[in-house]
Amino acid sequence: MTTETYRNPVLDADWSDPDVVRVGDDFYLTASSFGRVPGLPLLHSRDLVNWTLVGHALDRLEPAEEFARPRHDCGVWAPALRYHDERFWIFWGDPDQGIFQVNAPEIRGPWTRPHLLKAGKGLIDPCPLWDEETGEAYLVHAWAKSRSGVKNRLTGHRMHPDGTELLDEGKVIVDGDRIPGWFTLEGPKLYRHDGWFWILAPAGGVETGWQGAFRSRGFFGPYEERIVLEQKDTDVNGPHQGGWVRTPSGEDWFLHFQQRGPYGRVVHLQPMRWGQDGWPVLGDDGAPVAVHKRPGLPPQPPAAPATDDDFPGGRYGRQWQWTANPGDGWATQHSGDGLRLTCVRSADAHDLRKLPNVLTQRLPGTPCTVEVELRLDSDEPGARAGLAVLGDAFGWIGLQRGADGTAHLVHRFAEAVADAERDAAHPRLAPGDRARLRIEIGAGARCRFSADVGDGFRPSGPVFAATPWRWVGALLGLVALAPAGQGHAGAATFTQFRISASSPI
């Protein structure tokens, strides 16, 4: 690969359901964040290949009490990002509540509080359109059968131009059941081009689907359809659901995801052109590209969303998200470096999947080594802290305070069907309160745990295969906790969090 080309995926981690917009010379992307907080990540690029994380649009999930505990597959589904009337707009569906929007004058905010545009169960994947020719505004959305009993159709509404209300009851504008062979039609993105209303929407399922295009002279239809991107003979399964963007010079590009098991939904960039018949052509004549000439944009230095963190002043970087709305005092700011996490008391200390106080970031999509230094600053018997890989199954390694006051190195795991963790290796005495923790993550997200408690790194337990949640890739996590009880249970301090590339296991 040369500097004139790029290789997919351009975002090799779980940036689910991406949508993209250009404002001037800048490109911005958002993605699903489900039940993690903060939500609605905001990424920036100048060349569509190199991306950095610049913030989040959602500080907390609402209603707050509903997200005081982990709801890993709920919350923010498939947002749409747009720029209109000198403001950024994000619309998304919460499958249990309805369609929300937030907006801001700048990408870094301040963002408004979530406004419920349409209440209801199973309303997902909304996308607005402001028609610059007529001044009218529209909204299209899909349906989640798990909540509504309905799927495979797109509903359209007229919308007030200020984005605060819908002006009608809605009409089914595309019924996938009427299209031979189509199923699970969802994720629509709405555009105007060449005198047509366009809906770019995926179908066929997350892991196996294709990208469809629909066009009509009128917003409410009737629509013609065509498949414009599919796996064909490539190894990119289910290449679909994303957004179209045009560069200042007029080049067209399409960003979409590929489901990669424990790695979640990684993001690919496809060239796009308009064929002589007026339909879009994505990738290499409808097949996803692995390597391609870069967009005709000014060269940019290599960049990617941050992973490493020294936690200056006790603050954690933008790449970290809690597994639910955070509580007061979970992370304490101080004068030095290092993340000081309170050992939060919980009756669910036996199951990391139930804890809201796990600070997480995305699992990289390529083999890597994850390391962090831990100091257990708690004398509470049973208090523990460590480094985790979290999904339907989980594993973690760290330190736990024994009843006799000594610290032990512990390594525990739980299968997807288990309701409590158990030892993955025999606990061993740690001569002090510090440990360097390591997870080597190889091909297929196979994880090898090890730790150094003063005598060099020693492997711990068998290889653990990371697993996703239902819609979410596996997560790396830092956690400090203690058994249920009264009073402050102390804290743990994490320093020098590092992720480095490594060879496959």
Summary of the structure (lengths in Angstrom):
residues: 505
radius of gyration: 23.4
end to end distance: 24.7
largest distance: 77.7
contacts: 1777
relative contact order: 0.13
helix: 4%
strand: 49%
